[in-house]
Amino acid sequence: MSGPQPFPWEDAMRLGLGLLRWSPAEFWRATPREVMAALEGVCGGRMPEPAGRGDLRRLMEAFPDG
């Protein structure tokens, strides 16, 4: 199992500087929480939690390979 993932700075910069057209000063003043809130606003709501082990097990039972 892996540990915490690093903050996705490349994606955050594409969002802030590219999509939202923040100036570099505005981007670097924003906190990671503010960047994530902006992403959620662009995506139309809170980002869903990633699927867990139980979700995968239920999908495998519902849709077996063989």
PDBQT receptor file of N, H, CA, C and O in Angstrom, charges set to zero:
ATOM      1  N   MET A   1       0.847  -1.175   0.000  1.00  0.00    +0.000 N 
ATOM      2  CA  MET A   1       0.000   0.000   0.000  1.00  0.00    +0.000 C 
ATOM      3  C   MET A   1       0.893   1.239   0.000  1.00  0.00    +0.000 C 
ATOM      4  O   MET A   1       1.907   1.278   0.697  1.00  0.00    +0.000 OA
ATOM      5  N   SER A   2       0.525   2.218  -0.760  1.00  0.00    +0.000 N 
ATOM      6  H   SER A   2      -0.299   2.186  -1.327  1.00  0.00    +0.000 HD
ATOM      7  CA  SER A   2       1.349   3.425  -0.838  1.00  0.00    +0.000 C 
ATOM      8  C   SER A   2       0.886   4.455   0.184  1.00  0.00    +0.000 C 
ATOM      9  O   SER A   2      -0.240   4.406   0.680  1.00  0.00    +0.000 OA
ATOM     10  N   GLY A   3       1.777   5.380   0.481  1.00  0.00    +0.000 N 
ATOM     11  H   GLY A   3       2.691   5.420   0.078  1.00  0.00    +0.000 HD
ATOM     12  CA  GLY A   3       1.481   6.436   1.441  1.00  0.00    +0.000 C 
ATOM     13  C   GLY A   3       0.766   7.594   0.771  1.00  0.00    +0.000 C 
ATOM     14  O   GLY A   3       0.270   7.465  -0.349  1.00  0.00    +0.000 OA
ATOM     15  N   PRO A   4       0.717   8.715   1.454  1.00  0.00    +0.000 N 
ATOM     16  CA  PRO A   4       0.059   9.900   0.890  1.00  0.00    +0.000 C 
ATOM     17  C   PRO A   4       0.732  10.321  -0.418  1.00  0.00    +0.000 C 
ATOM     18  O   PRO A   4       1.951  10.243  -0.569  1.00  0.00    +0.000 OA
ATOM     19  N   GLN A   5      -0.091  10.761  -1.337  1.00  0.00    +0.000 N 
ATOM     20  H   GLN A   5      -1.081  10.825  -1.214  1.00  0.00    +0.000 HD
ATOM     21  CA  GLN A   5       0.414  11.210  -2.629  1.00  0.00    +0.000 C 
ATOM     22  C   GLN A   5       0.813  12.680  -2.536  1.00  0.00    +0.000 C 
ATOM     23  O   GLN A   5       0.175  13.450  -1.818  1.00  0.00    +0.000 OA
ATOM     24  N   PRO A   6       1.864  13.074  -3.255  1.00  0.00    +0.000 N 
ATOM     25  CA  PRO A   6       2.238  14.495  -3.248  1.00  0.00    +0.000 C 
ATOM     26  C   PRO A   6       1.155  15.340  -3.915  1.00  0.00    +0.000 C 
ATOM     27  O   PRO A   6       0.379  14.848  -4.735  1.00  0.00    +0.000 OA
ATOM     28  N   PHE A   7       1.119  16.602  -3.553  1.00  0.00    +0.000 N 
ATOM     29  H   PHE A   7       1.749  17.002  -2.887  1.00  0.00    +0.000 HD
ATOM     30  CA  PHE A   7       0.136  17.503  -4.162  1.00  0.00    +0.000 C 
ATOM     31  C   PHE A   7       0.415  17.615  -5.657  1.00  0.00    +0.000 C 
ATOM     32  O   PHE A   7       1.569  17.795  -6.047  1.00  0.00    +0.000 OA
ATOM     33  N   PRO A   8      -0.612  17.512  -6.506  1.00  0.00    +0.000 N 
ATOM     34  CA  PRO A   8      -0.427  17.538  -7.965  1.00  0.00    +0.000 C 
ATOM     35  C   PRO A   8      -0.215  18.962  -8.508  1.00  0.00    +0.000 C 
ATOM     36  O   PRO A   8      -1.113  19.551  -9.110  1.00  0.00    +0.000 OA
ATOM     37  N   TRP A   9       0.983  19.492  -8.282  1.00  0.00    +0.000 N 
ATOM     38  H   TRP A   9       1.712  19.014  -7.793  1.00  0.00    +0.000 HD
ATOM     39  CA  TRP A   9       1.251  20.889  -8.659  1.00  0.00    +0.000 C 
ATOM     40  C   TRP A   9       1.099  21.144 -10.152  1.00  0.00    +0.000 C 
ATOM     41  O   TRP A   9       0.588  22.194 -10.540  1.00  0.00    +0.000 OA
ATOM     42  N   GLU A  10       1.528  20.212 -10.999  1.00  0.00    +0.000 N 
ATOM     43  H   GLU A  10       1.943  19.359 -10.684  1.00  0.00    +0.000 HD
ATOM     44  CA  GLU A  10       1.409  20.423 -12.455  1.00  0.00    +0.000 C 
ATOM     45  C   GLU A  10      -0.058  20.588 -12.844  1.00  0.00    +0.000 C 
ATOM     46  O   GLU A  10      -0.399  21.488 -13.613  1.00  0.00    +0.000 OA
ATOM     47  N   ASP A  11      -0.922  19.729 -12.322  1.00  0.00    +0.000 N 
ATOM     48  H   ASP A  11      -0.645  18.999 -11.697  1.00  0.00    +0.000 HD
ATOM     49  CA  ASP A  11      -2.352  19.835 -12.612  1.00  0.00    +0.000 C 
ATOM     50  C   ASP A  11      -2.925  21.126 -12.046  1.00  0.00    +0.000 C 
ATOM     51  O   ASP A  11      -3.743  21.784 -12.690  1.00  0.00    +0.000 OA
ATOM     52  N   ALA A  12      -2.496  21.487 -10.846  1.00  0.00    +0.000 N 
ATOM     53  H   ALA A  12      -1.831  20.953 -10.323  1.00  0.00    +0.000 HD
ATOM     54  CA  ALA A  12      -2.988  22.717 -10.220  1.00  0.00    +0.000 C 
ATOM     55  C   ALA A  12      -2.599  23.937 -11.048  1.00  0.00    +0.000 C 
ATOM     56  O   ALA A  12      -3.401  24.855 -11.216  1.00  0.00    +0.000 OA
ATOM     57  N   MET A  13      -1.374  23.950 -11.565  1.00  0.00    +0.000 N 
ATOM     58  H   MET A  13      -0.722  23.204 -11.428  1.00  0.00    +0.000 HD
ATOM     59  CA  MET A  13      -0.937  25.089 -12.388  1.00  0.00    +0.000 C 
ATOM     60  C   MET A  13      -1.722  25.147 -13.692  1.00  0.00    +0.000 C 
ATOM     61  O   MET A  13      -2.073  26.233 -14.153  1.00  0.00    +0.000 OA
ATOM     62  N   ARG A  14      -2.003  23.982 -14.297  1.00  0.00    +0.000 N 
ATOM     63  H   ARG A  14      -1.717  23.100 -13.922  1.00  0.00    +0.000 HD
ATOM     64  CA  ARG A  14      -2.820  23.980 -15.523  1.00  0.00    +0.000 C 
ATOM     65  C   ARG A  14      -4.203  24.543 -15.236  1.00  0.00    +0.000 C 
ATOM     66  O   ARG A  14      -4.750  25.295 -16.043  1.00  0.00    +0.000 OA
ATOM     67  N   LEU A  15      -4.773  24.183 -14.088  1.00  0.00    +0.000 N 
ATOM     68  H   LEU A  15      -4.329  23.572 -13.432  1.00  0.00    +0.000 HD
ATOM     69  CA  LEU A  15      -6.090  24.693 -13.716  1.00  0.00    +0.000 C 
ATOM     70  C   LEU A  15      -6.042  26.195 -13.464  1.00  0.00    +0.000 C 
ATOM     71  O   LEU A  15      -6.784  26.959 -14.080  1.00  0.00    +0.000 OA
ATOM     72  N   GLY A  16      -5.167  26.611 -12.557  1.00  0.00    +0.000 N 
ATOM     73  H   GLY A  16      -4.564  25.989 -12.056  1.00  0.00    +0.000 HD
ATOM     74  CA  GLY A  16      -5.137  28.018 -12.153  1.00  0.00    +0.000 C 
ATOM     75  C   GLY A  16      -4.666  28.960 -13.232  1.00  0.00    +0.000 C 
ATOM     76  O   GLY A  16      -5.308  29.973 -13.508  1.00  0.00    +0.000 OA
ATOM     77  N   LEU A  17      -3.542  28.629 -13.845  1.00  0.00    +0.000 N 
ATOM     78  H   LEU A  17      -3.020  27.806 -13.621  1.00  0.00    +0.000 HD
ATOM     79  CA  LEU A  17      -2.963  29.541 -14.837  1.00  0.00    +0.000 C 
ATOM     80  C   LEU A  17      -3.628  29.405 -16.200  1.00  0.00    +0.000 C 
ATOM     81  O   LEU A  17      -3.786  30.393 -16.917  1.00  0.00    +0.000 OA
ATOM     82  N   GLY A  18      -4.018  28.185 -16.561  1.00  0.00    +0.000 N 
ATOM     83  H   GLY A  18      -3.890  27.383 -15.978  1.00  0.00    +0.000 HD
ATOM     84  CA  GLY A  18      -4.592  27.957 -17.882  1.00  0.00    +0.000 C 
ATOM     85  C   GLY A  18      -6.090  28.143 -17.924  1.00  0.00    +0.000 C 
ATOM     86  O   GLY A  18      -6.592  29.068 -18.562  1.00  0.00    +0.000 OA
ATOM     87  N   LEU A  19      -6.806  27.265 -17.242  1.00  0.00    +0.000 N 
ATOM     88  H   LEU A  19      -6.399  26.514 -16.723  1.00  0.00    +0.000 HD
ATOM     89  CA  LEU A  19      -8.266  27.270 -17.313  1.00  0.00    +0.000 C 
ATOM     90  C   LEU A  19      -8.883  28.491 -16.641  1.00  0.00    +0.000 C 
ATOM     91  O   LEU A  19      -9.759  29.141 -17.213  1.00  0.00    +0.000 OA
ATOM     92  N   LEU A  20      -8.428  28.805 -15.428  1.00  0.00    +0.000 N 
ATOM     93  H   LEU A  20      -7.716  28.277 -14.964  1.00  0.00    +0.000 HD
ATOM     94  CA  LEU A  20      -9.009  29.929 -14.695  1.00  0.00    +0.000 C 
ATOM     95  C   LEU A  20      -8.364  31.270 -15.035  1.00  0.00    +0.000 C 
ATOM     96  O   LEU A  20      -8.896  32.325 -14.692  1.00  0.00    +0.000 OA
ATOM     97  N   ARG A  21      -7.224  31.225 -15.706  1.00  0.00    +0.000 N 
ATOM     98  H   ARG A  21      -6.791  30.368 -15.985  1.00  0.00    +0.000 HD
ATOM     99  CA  ARG A  21      -6.506  32.428 -16.138  1.00  0.00    +0.000 C 
ATOM    100  C   ARG A  21      -6.110  33.334 -14.978  1.00  0.00    +0.000 C 
ATOM    101  O   ARG A  21      -6.118  34.559 -15.098  1.00  0.00    +0.000 OA
ATOM    102  N   TRP A  22      -5.758  32.699 -13.833  1.00  0.00    +0.000 N 
ATOM    103  H   TRP A  22      -5.751  31.704 -13.735  1.00  0.00    +0.000 HD
ATOM    104  CA  TRP A  22      -5.211  33.466 -12.727  1.00  0.00    +0.000 C 
ATOM    105  C   TRP A  22      -3.835  33.966 -13.123  1.00  0.00    +0.000 C 
ATOM    106  O   TRP A  22      -3.126  33.300 -13.878  1.00  0.00    +0.000 OA
ATOM    107  N   SER A  23      -3.454  35.123 -12.628  1.00  0.00    +0.000 N 
ATOM    108  H   SER A  23      -4.030  35.664 -12.015  1.00  0.00    +0.000 HD
ATOM    109  CA  SER A  23      -2.081  35.578 -12.836  1.00  0.00    +0.000 C 
ATOM    110  C   SER A  23      -1.175  34.691 -11.987  1.00  0.00    +0.000 C 
ATOM    111  O   SER A  23      -1.652  34.066 -11.041  1.00  0.00    +0.000 OA
ATOM    112  N   PRO A  24       0.125  34.619 -12.301  1.00  0.00    +0.000 N 
ATOM    113  CA  PRO A  24       1.016  33.832 -11.441  1.00  0.00    +0.000 C 
ATOM    114  C   PRO A  24       0.945  34.278  -9.975  1.00  0.00    +0.000 C 
ATOM    115  O   PRO A  24       0.973  33.440  -9.074  1.00  0.00    +0.000 OA
ATOM    116  N   ALA A  25       0.851  35.593  -9.732  1.00  0.00    +0.000 N 
ATOM    117  H   ALA A  25       0.828  36.273 -10.464  1.00  0.00    +0.000 HD
ATOM    118  CA  ALA A  25       0.768  36.067  -8.351  1.00  0.00    +0.000 C 
ATOM    119  C   ALA A  25      -0.497  35.547  -7.668  1.00  0.00    +0.000 C 
ATOM    120  O   ALA A  25      -0.445  35.125  -6.513  1.00  0.00    +0.000 OA
ATOM    121  N   GLU A  26      -1.638  35.574  -8.373  1.00  0.00    +0.000 N 
ATOM    122  H   GLU A  26      -1.680  35.917  -9.312  1.00  0.00    +0.000 HD
ATOM    123  CA  GLU A  26      -2.881  35.058  -7.796  1.00  0.00    +0.000 C 
ATOM    124  C   GLU A  26      -2.762  33.564  -7.511  1.00  0.00    +0.000 C 
ATOM    125  O   GLU A  26      -3.193  33.087  -6.461  1.00  0.00    +0.000 OA
ATOM    126  N   PHE A  27      -2.174  32.832  -8.454  1.00  0.00    +0.000 N 
ATOM    127  H   PHE A  27      -1.824  33.219  -9.307  1.00  0.00    +0.000 HD
ATOM    128  CA  PHE A  27      -2.028  31.387  -8.269  1.00  0.00    +0.000 C 
ATOM    129  C   PHE A  27      -1.190  31.076  -7.042  1.00  0.00    +0.000 C 
ATOM    130  O   PHE A  27      -1.598  30.274  -6.202  1.00  0.00    +0.000 OA
ATOM    131  N   TRP A  28      -0.031  31.695  -6.928  1.00  0.00    +0.000 N 
ATOM    132  H   TRP A  28       0.301  32.346  -7.611  1.00  0.00    +0.000 HD
ATOM    133  CA  TRP A  28       0.874  31.362  -5.831  1.00  0.00    +0.000 C 
ATOM    134  C   TRP A  28       0.392  31.877  -4.477  1.00  0.00    +0.000 C 
ATOM    135  O   TRP A  28       0.866  31.413  -3.440  1.00  0.00    +0.000 OA
ATOM    136  N   ARG A  29      -0.546  32.831  -4.471  1.00  0.00    +0.000 N 
ATOM    137  H   ARG A  29      -0.930  33.207  -5.314  1.00  0.00    +0.000 HD
ATOM    138  CA  ARG A  29      -1.152  33.267  -3.214  1.00  0.00    +0.000 C 
ATOM    139  C   ARG A  29      -2.234  32.294  -2.745  1.00  0.00    +0.000 C 
ATOM    140  O   ARG A  29      -2.557  32.245  -1.558  1.00  0.00    +0.000 OA
ATOM    141  N   ALA A  30      -2.790  31.526  -3.674  1.00  0.00    +0.000 N 
ATOM    142  H   ALA A  30      -2.527  31.566  -4.639  1.00  0.00    +0.000 HD
ATOM    143  CA  ALA A  30      -3.864  30.588  -3.336  1.00  0.00    +0.000 C 
ATOM    144  C   ALA A  30      -3.308  29.416  -2.528  1.00  0.00    +0.000 C 
ATOM    145  O   ALA A  30      -2.201  28.942  -2.785  1.00  0.00    +0.000 OA
ATOM    146  N   THR A  31      -4.069  28.968  -1.574  1.00  0.00    +0.000 N 
ATOM    147  H   THR A  31      -4.968  29.353  -1.365  1.00  0.00    +0.000 HD
ATOM    148  CA  THR A  31      -3.676  27.789  -0.800  1.00  0.00    +0.000 C 
ATOM    149  C   THR A  31      -4.092  26.539  -1.576  1.00  0.00    +0.000 C 
ATOM    150  O   THR A  31      -4.956  26.619  -2.450  1.00  0.00    +0.000 OA
ATOM    151  N   PRO A  32      -3.493  25.388  -1.271  1.00  0.00    +0.000 N 
ATOM    152  CA  PRO A  32      -3.954  24.147  -1.920  1.00  0.00    +0.000 C 
ATOM    153  C   PRO A  32      -5.453  23.921  -1.726  1.00  0.00    +0.000 C 
ATOM    154  O   PRO A  32      -6.126  23.428  -2.630  1.00  0.00    +0.000 OA
ATOM    155  N   ARG A  33      -5.975  24.276  -0.561  1.00  0.00    +0.000 N 
ATOM    156  H   ARG A  33      -5.428  24.678   0.174  1.00  0.00    +0.000 HD
ATOM    157  CA  ARG A  33      -7.419  24.125  -0.325  1.00  0.00    +0.000 C 
ATOM    158  C   ARG A  33      -8.223  25.001  -1.290  1.00  0.00    +0.000 C 
ATOM    159  O   ARG A  33      -9.258  24.573  -1.799  1.00  0.00    +0.000 OA
ATOM    160  N   GLU A  34      -7.750  26.227  -1.542  1.00  0.00    +0.000 N 
ATOM    161  H   GLU A  34      -6.909  26.575  -1.128  1.00  0.00    +0.000 HD
ATOM    162  CA  GLU A  34      -8.446  27.117  -2.472  1.00  0.00    +0.000 C 
ATOM    163  C   GLU A  34      -8.354  26.586  -3.905  1.00  0.00    +0.000 C 
ATOM    164  O   GLU A  34      -9.315  26.688  -4.668  1.00  0.00    +0.000 OA
ATOM    165  N   VAL A  35      -7.218  26.030  -4.265  1.00  0.00    +0.000 N 
ATOM    166  H   VAL A  35      -6.438  25.948  -3.646  1.00  0.00    +0.000 HD
ATOM    167  CA  VAL A  35      -7.066  25.448  -5.606  1.00  0.00    +0.000 C 
ATOM    168  C   VAL A  35      -8.039  24.284  -5.770  1.00  0.00    +0.000 C 
ATOM    169  O   VAL A  35      -8.690  24.162  -6.808  1.00  0.00    +0.000 OA
ATOM    170  N   MET A  36      -8.143  23.426  -4.751  1.00  0.00    +0.000 N 
ATOM    171  H   MET A  36      -7.614  23.524  -3.908  1.00  0.00    +0.000 HD
ATOM    172  CA  MET A  36      -9.064  22.293  -4.830  1.00  0.00    +0.000 C 
ATOM    173  C   MET A  36     -10.522  22.772  -4.890  1.00  0.00    +0.000 C 
ATOM    174  O   MET A  36     -11.338  22.175  -5.592  1.00  0.00    +0.000 OA
ATOM    175  N   ALA A  37     -10.849  23.833  -4.165  1.00  0.00    +0.000 N 
ATOM    176  H   ALA A  37     -10.186  24.317  -3.594  1.00  0.00    +0.000 HD
ATOM    177  CA  ALA A  37     -12.205  24.384  -4.227  1.00  0.00    +0.000 C 
ATOM    178  C   ALA A  37     -12.498  24.916  -5.628  1.00  0.00    +0.000 C 
ATOM    179  O   ALA A  37     -13.610  24.758  -6.131  1.00  0.00    +0.000 OA
ATOM    180  N   ALA A  38     -11.508  25.544  -6.260  1.00  0.00    +0.000 N 
ATOM    181  H   ALA A  38     -10.604  25.673  -5.852  1.00  0.00    +0.000 HD
ATOM    182  CA  ALA A  38     -11.685  26.023  -7.630  1.00  0.00    +0.000 C 
ATOM    183  C   ALA A  38     -11.911  24.851  -8.576  1.00  0.00    +0.000 C 
ATOM    184  O   ALA A  38     -12.754  24.927  -9.468  1.00  0.00    +0.000 OA
ATOM    185  N   LEU A  39     -11.163  23.768  -8.386  1.00  0.00    +0.000 N 
ATOM    186  H   LEU A  39     -10.477  23.706  -7.661  1.00  0.00    +0.000 HD
ATOM    187  CA  LEU A  39     -11.333  22.577  -9.219  1.00  0.00    +0.000 C 
ATOM    188  C   LEU A  39     -12.730  22.006  -9.048  1.00  0.00    +0.000 C 
ATOM    189  O   LEU A  39     -13.381  21.640 -10.027  1.00  0.00    +0.000 OA
ATOM    190  N   GLU A  40     -13.193  21.930  -7.803  1.00  0.00    +0.000 N 
ATOM    191  H   GLU A  40     -12.665  22.228  -7.008  1.00  0.00    +0.000 HD
ATOM    192  CA  GLU A  40     -14.538  21.423  -7.561  1.00  0.00    +0.000 C 
ATOM    193  C   GLU A  40     -15.580  22.326  -8.213  1.00  0.00    +0.000 C 
ATOM    194  O   GLU A  40     -16.590  21.838  -8.721  1.00  0.00    +0.000 OA
ATOM    195  N   GLY A  41     -15.346  23.635  -8.203  1.00  0.00    +0.000 N 
ATOM    196  H   GLY A  41     -14.526  24.032  -7.791  1.00  0.00    +0.000 HD
ATOM    197  CA  GLY A  41     -16.271  24.555  -8.853  1.00  0.00    +0.000 C 
ATOM    198  C   GLY A  41     -16.328  24.336 -10.349  1.00  0.00    +0.000 C 
ATOM    199  O   GLY A  41     -17.403  24.390 -10.946  1.00  0.00    +0.000 OA
ATOM    200  N   VAL A  42     -15.185  24.090 -10.958  1.00  0.00    +0.000 N 
ATOM    201  H   VAL A  42     -14.311  24.047 -10.473  1.00  0.00    +0.000 HD
ATOM    202  CA  VAL A  42     -15.126  23.840 -12.400  1.00  0.00    +0.000 C 
ATOM    203  C   VAL A  42     -15.802  22.514 -12.739  1.00  0.00    +0.000 C 
ATOM    204  O   VAL A  42     -16.446  22.390 -13.781  1.00  0.00    +0.000 OA
ATOM    205  N   CYS A  43     -15.655  21.524 -11.857  1.00  0.00    +0.000 N 
ATOM    206  H   CYS A  43     -15.133  21.625 -11.011  1.00  0.00    +0.000 HD
ATOM    207  CA  CYS A  43     -16.194  20.185 -12.098  1.00  0.00    +0.000 C 
ATOM    208  C   CYS A  43     -17.658  20.060 -11.699  1.00  0.00    +0.000 C 
ATOM    209  O   CYS A  43     -18.262  19.008 -11.908  1.00  0.00    +0.000 OA
ATOM    210  N   GLY A  44     -18.235  21.101 -11.135  1.00  0.00    +0.000 N 
ATOM    211  H   GLY A  44     -17.745  21.956 -10.966  1.00  0.00    +0.000 HD
ATOM    212  CA  GLY A  44     -19.646  21.065 -10.777  1.00  0.00    +0.000 C 
ATOM    213  C   GLY A  44     -19.948  20.431  -9.430  1.00  0.00    +0.000 C 
ATOM    214  O   GLY A  44     -21.063  19.952  -9.224  1.00  0.00    +0.000 OA
ATOM    215  N   GLY A  45     -19.021  20.411  -8.529  1.00  0.00    +0.000 N 
ATOM    216  H   GLY A  45     -18.115  20.800  -8.695  1.00  0.00    +0.000 HD
ATOM    217  CA  GLY A  45     -19.275  19.874  -7.190  1.00  0.00    +0.000 C 
ATOM    218  C   GLY A  45     -18.039  19.216  -6.619  1.00  0.00    +0.000 C 
ATOM    219  O   GLY A  45     -16.959  19.269  -7.207  1.00  0.00    +0.000 OA
ATOM    220  N   ARG A  46     -18.212  18.591  -5.459  1.00  0.00    +0.000 N 
ATOM    221  H   ARG A  46     -19.090  18.548  -4.982  1.00  0.00    +0.000 HD
ATOM    222  CA  ARG A  46     -17.088  17.938  -4.795  1.00  0.00    +0.000 C 
ATOM    223  C   ARG A  46     -16.579  16.789  -5.646  1.00  0.00    +0.000 C 
ATOM    224  O   ARG A  46     -17.343  16.083  -6.305  1.00  0.00    +0.000 OA
ATOM    225  N   MET A  47     -15.267  16.625  -5.611  1.00  0.00    +0.000 N 
ATOM    226  H   MET A  47     -14.647  17.198  -5.076  1.00  0.00    +0.000 HD
ATOM    227  CA  MET A  47     -14.653  15.510  -6.315  1.00  0.00    +0.000 C 
ATOM    228  C   MET A  47     -15.031  14.220  -5.594  1.00  0.00    +0.000 C 
ATOM    229  O   MET A  47     -14.990  14.168  -4.365  1.00  0.00    +0.000 OA
ATOM    230  N   PRO A  48     -15.398  13.180  -6.341  1.00  0.00    +0.000 N 
ATOM    231  CA  PRO A  48     -15.755  11.927  -5.686  1.00  0.00    +0.000 C 
ATOM    232  C   PRO A  48     -14.532  11.263  -5.064  1.00  0.00    +0.000 C 
ATOM    233  O   PRO A  48     -13.404  11.438  -5.524  1.00  0.00    +0.000 OA
ATOM    234  N   GLU A  49     -14.784  10.501  -4.012  1.00  0.00    +0.000 N 
ATOM    235  H   GLU A  49     -15.701  10.359  -3.638  1.00  0.00    +0.000 HD
ATOM    236  CA  GLU A  49     -13.709   9.737  -3.402  1.00  0.00    +0.000 C 
ATOM    237  C   GLU A  49     -13.325   8.608  -4.350  1.00  0.00    +0.000 C 
ATOM    238  O   GLU A  49     -14.186   8.083  -5.055  1.00  0.00    +0.000 OA
ATOM    239  N   PRO A  50     -12.062   8.228  -4.382  1.00  0.00    +0.000 N 
ATOM    240  CA  PRO A  50     -11.679   7.106  -5.237  1.00  0.00    +0.000 C 
ATOM    241  C   PRO A  50     -12.342   5.817  -4.764  1.00  0.00    +0.000 C 
ATOM    242  O   PRO A  50     -12.674   5.668  -3.588  1.00  0.00    +0.000 OA
ATOM    243  N   ALA A  51     -12.526   4.899  -5.689  1.00  0.00    +0.000 N 
ATOM    244  H   ALA A  51     -12.256   5.020  -6.644  1.00  0.00    +0.000 HD
ATOM    245  CA  ALA A  51     -13.133   3.612  -5.353  1.00  0.00    +0.000 C 
ATOM    246  C   ALA A  51     -12.247   2.871  -4.365  1.00  0.00    +0.000 C 
ATOM    247  O   ALA A  51     -11.021   2.909  -4.458  1.00  0.00    +0.000 OA
ATOM    248  N   GLY A  52     -12.878   2.206  -3.433  1.00  0.00    +0.000 N 
ATOM    249  H   GLY A  52     -13.875   2.175  -3.358  1.00  0.00    +0.000 HD
ATOM    250  CA  GLY A  52     -12.145   1.435  -2.441  1.00  0.00    +0.000 C 
ATOM    251  C   GLY A  52     -12.125  -0.044  -2.777  1.00  0.00    +0.000 C 
ATOM    252  O   GLY A  52     -12.684  -0.467  -3.789  1.00  0.00    +0.000 OA
ATOM    253  N   ARG A  53     -11.489  -0.816  -1.937  1.00  0.00    +0.000 N 
ATOM    254  H   ARG A  53     -11.035  -0.473  -1.115  1.00  0.00    +0.000 HD
ATOM    255  CA  ARG A  53     -11.363  -2.264  -2.140  1.00  0.00    +0.000 C 
ATOM    256  C   ARG A  53     -12.741  -2.928  -2.199  1.00  0.00    +0.000 C 
ATOM    257  O   ARG A  53     -12.975  -3.809  -3.027  1.00  0.00    +0.000 OA
ATOM    258  N   GLY A  54     -13.650  -2.501  -1.319  1.00  0.00    +0.000 N 
ATOM    259  H   GLY A  54     -13.460  -1.785  -0.647  1.00  0.00    +0.000 HD
ATOM    260  CA  GLY A  54     -14.999  -3.075  -1.317  1.00  0.00    +0.000 C 
ATOM    261  C   GLY A  54     -15.740  -2.783  -2.614  1.00  0.00    +0.000 C 
ATOM    262  O   GLY A  54     -16.468  -3.634  -3.125  1.00  0.00    +0.000 OA
ATOM    263  N   ASP A  55     -15.552  -1.576  -3.145  1.00  0.00    +0.000 N 
ATOM    264  H   ASP A  55     -14.960  -0.885  -2.730  1.00  0.00    +0.000 HD
ATOM    265  CA  ASP A  55     -16.178  -1.220  -4.419  1.00  0.00    +0.000 C 
ATOM    266  C   ASP A  55     -15.687  -2.137  -5.532  1.00  0.00    +0.000 C 
ATOM    267  O   ASP A  55     -16.475  -2.616  -6.347  1.00  0.00    +0.000 OA
ATOM    268  N   LEU A  56     -14.391  -2.374  -5.559  1.00  0.00    +0.000 N 
ATOM    269  H   LEU A  56     -13.751  -1.984  -4.897  1.00  0.00    +0.000 HD
ATOM    270  CA  LEU A  56     -13.813  -3.240  -6.578  1.00  0.00    +0.000 C 
ATOM    271  C   LEU A  56     -14.354  -4.665  -6.433  1.00  0.00    +0.000 C 
ATOM    272  O   LEU A  56     -14.694  -5.300  -7.431  1.00  0.00    +0.000 OA
ATOM    273  N   ARG A  57     -14.435  -5.165  -5.207  1.00  0.00    +0.000 N 
ATOM    274  H   ARG A  57     -14.158  -4.648  -4.397  1.00  0.00    +0.000 HD
ATOM    275  CA  ARG A  57     -14.947  -6.516  -4.976  1.00  0.00    +0.000 C 
ATOM    276  C   ARG A  57     -16.385  -6.637  -5.479  1.00  0.00    +0.000 C 
ATOM    277  O   ARG A  57     -16.721  -7.612  -6.151  1.00  0.00    +0.000 OA
ATOM    278  N   ARG A  58     -17.245  -5.652  -5.161  1.00  0.00    +0.000 N 
ATOM    279  H   ARG A  58     -16.972  -4.860  -4.615  1.00  0.00    +0.000 HD
ATOM    280  CA  ARG A  58     -18.637  -5.686  -5.619  1.00  0.00    +0.000 C 
ATOM    281  C   ARG A  58     -18.724  -5.652  -7.136  1.00  0.00    +0.000 C 
ATOM    282  O   ARG A  58     -19.549  -6.354  -7.721  1.00  0.00    +0.000 OA
ATOM    283  N   LEU A  59     -17.884  -4.843  -7.786  1.00  0.00    +0.000 N 
ATOM    284  H   LEU A  59     -17.214  -4.273  -7.310  1.00  0.00    +0.000 HD
ATOM    285  CA  LEU A  59     -17.890  -4.811  -9.244  1.00  0.00    +0.000 C 
ATOM    286  C   LEU A  59     -17.445  -6.136  -9.843  1.00  0.00    +0.000 C 
ATOM    287  O   LEU A  59     -18.006  -6.599 -10.835  1.00  0.00    +0.000 OA
ATOM    288  N   MET A  60     -16.427  -6.746  -9.230  1.00  0.00    +0.000 N 
ATOM    289  H   MET A  60     -15.971  -6.369  -8.423  1.00  0.00    +0.000 HD
ATOM    290  CA  MET A  60     -15.943  -8.034  -9.736  1.00  0.00    +0.000 C 
ATOM    291  C   MET A  60     -17.001  -9.129  -9.574  1.00  0.00    +0.000 C 
ATOM    292  O   MET A  60     -17.111 -10.014 -10.423  1.00  0.00    +0.000 OA
ATOM    293  N   GLU A  61     -17.782  -9.072  -8.483  1.00  0.00    +0.000 N 
ATOM    294  H   GLU A  61     -17.693  -8.353  -7.793  1.00  0.00    +0.000 HD
ATOM    295  CA  GLU A  61     -18.855 -10.035  -8.295  1.00  0.00    +0.000 C 
ATOM    296  C   GLU A  61     -19.992  -9.798  -9.287  1.00  0.00    +0.000 C 
ATOM    297  O   GLU A  61     -20.579 -10.745  -9.809  1.00  0.00    +0.000 OA
ATOM    298  N   ALA A  62     -20.292  -8.539  -9.537  1.00  0.00    +0.000 N 
ATOM    299  H   ALA A  62     -19.815  -7.769  -9.113  1.00  0.00    +0.000 HD
ATOM    300  CA  ALA A  62     -21.385  -8.206 -10.462  1.00  0.00    +0.000 C 
ATOM    301  C   ALA A  62     -21.012  -8.467 -11.918  1.00  0.00    +0.000 C 
ATOM    302  O   ALA A  62     -21.873  -8.799 -12.731  1.00  0.00    +0.000 OA
ATOM    303  N   PHE A  63     -19.750  -8.318 -12.242  1.00  0.00    +0.000 N 
ATOM    304  H   PHE A  63     -19.050  -8.048 -11.582  1.00  0.00    +0.000 HD
ATOM    305  CA  PHE A  63     -19.288  -8.464 -13.628  1.00  0.00    +0.000 C 
ATOM    306  C   PHE A  63     -18.069  -9.377 -13.694  1.00  0.00    +0.000 C 
ATOM    307  O   PHE A  63     -16.960  -8.908 -13.950  1.00  0.00    +0.000 OA
ATOM    308  N   PRO A  64     -18.262 -10.686 -13.464  1.00  0.00    +0.000 N 
ATOM    309  CA  PRO A  64     -17.109 -11.600 -13.467  1.00  0.00    +0.000 C 
ATOM    310  C   PRO A  64     -16.489 -11.728 -14.861  1.00  0.00    +0.000 C 
ATOM    311  O   PRO A  64     -17.169 -11.571 -15.876  1.00  0.00    +0.000 OA
ATOM    312  N   ASP A  65     -15.201 -12.012 -14.887  1.00  0.00    +0.000 N 
ATOM    313  H   ASP A  65     -14.649 -12.139 -14.063  1.00  0.00    +0.000 HD
ATOM    314  CA  ASP A  65     -14.490 -12.146 -16.161  1.00  0.00    +0.000 C 
ATOM    315  C   ASP A  65     -14.889 -13.413 -16.924  1.00  0.00    +0.000 C 
ATOM    316  O   ASP A  65     -14.899 -13.409 -18.155  1.00  0.00    +0.000 OA
ATOM    317  N   GLY A  66     -15.205 -14.452 -16.243  1.00  0.00    +0.000 N 
ATOM    318  H   GLY A  66     -15.197 -14.456 -15.243  1.00  0.00    +0.000 HD
ATOM    319  CA  GLY A  66     -15.407 -15.715 -16.961  1.00  0.00    +0.000 C 
ATOM    320  C   GLY A  66     -16.756 -16.224 -16.819  1.00  0.00    +0.000 C 
ATOM    321  O   GLY A  66     -17.078 -17.278 -17.366  1.00  0.00    +0.000 OA
TER     322      GLY A  66
